[in-house]
Amino acid sequence: MSLADAVTLTIGLVGLVAGVVAALVSRRHDREQQARPILLEPATAFARATLAALAAMRYVTPPWPSSKLSKPHRNDGLLSDVSTREKRMEPCRKALDDVRSARAAVRLVFHPDSLAAGWSWSVLVHLRTALEQAEGFYRDFDHAKLRGEDESWRGEISTSLRDSYKETRKRVYQSLDQFYVEVAKRLIRPSWNRKRYNQRRPLMRISEESNGASGEPDAGLFQTIA
């Protein structure tokens, strides 16, 4: 083989390799483009369901003590109007069921042990706890009223229960923000390769509180699965 033939062959091989590499890169890019909507759809549905649940729960938020402000809280009437209270609670329970259903799709698409699924679990736990705390607030008031202690109850006790509820709502938003972060990471380079994304399982500690259980992130929130 002459030198000219060898050069020609080498150039041909280089061109072939370059073409194969370009085709593989293009194929991977196409797969990533196709994967993004698949990931985004359940993530968006879950976020919307969560925000809808939070919006519904505004109408059962425990009211502040009437002595704090001259203007009564929008939910002050729920203390005496049990029928209206129950009508407002029902959409909250339905909204919580919607969040639970939306989370199923997140687990299916992102993988049950993914960080996104882990944070969606945290969102659900804190939502459920907030609703239980709201129900417990009004239930506790009813008991105090039966004992004739409703006036004194509206002071320190109601404030403490309301503060616990508000803190749990804040944790819902914090967990939802972390969910957004993990979804955004997956959208950069979509993949279902578990090794590549080093899937982790959230370790959550459930602590019993006055009116139910709430998910508290442990010090070692996530632990890599061997």
Secondary structure as the mmCIF struct_conf table of DSSP 4:
data_model
#
loop_
_struct_conf.conf_type_id
_struct_conf.id
_struct_conf.beg_label_comp_id
_struct_conf.beg_label_asym_id
_struct_conf.beg_label_seq_id
_struct_conf.end_label_comp_id
_struct_conf.end_label_asym_id
_struct_conf.end_label_seq_id
HELX_RH_AL_P HELX_RH_AL_P1 LEU A 3 MET A 57
HELX_RH_3T_P HELX_RH_3T_P1 ARG A 58 VAL A 60
HELX_LH_PP_P HELX_LH_PP_P1 THR A 61 PRO A 65
TURN_TY1_P TURN_TY1_P1 SER A 66 LYS A 68
BEND BEND1 SER A 70 LYS A 71
HELX_LH_PP_P HELX_LH_PP_P2 PRO A 72 HIS A 73
TURN_TY1_P TURN_TY1_P2 ARG A 74 ASN A 75
HELX_RH_3T_P HELX_RH_3T_P2 ASP A 76 LEU A 79
TURN_TY1_P TURN_TY1_P3 SER A 80 SER A 80
HELX_RH_AL_P HELX_RH_AL_P2 VAL A 82 PHE A 110
TURN_TY1_P TURN_TY1_P4 PRO A 112 ASP A 113
BEND BEND2 SER A 114 SER A 114
HELX_RH_AL_P HELX_RH_AL_P3 LEU A 115 LEU A 146
TURN_TY1_P TURN_TY1_P5 ARG A 147 GLY A 148
HELX_RH_AL_P HELX_RH_AL_P4 ASP A 150 TRP A 153
TURN_TY1_P TURN_TY1_P6 ARG A 154 GLY A 155
HELX_RH_AL_P HELX_RH_AL_P5 GLU A 156 ILE A 188
BEND BEND3 ARG A 189 ARG A 189
HELX_RH_AL_P HELX_RH_AL_P6 ARG A 194 TYR A 197
TURN_TY1_P TURN_TY1_P7 ASN A 198 ASN A 198
STRN STRN1 ARG A 200 GLU A 209
TURN_TY1_P TURN_TY1_P8 SER A 210 ASN A 211
STRN STRN2 GLY A 212 THR A 224
#
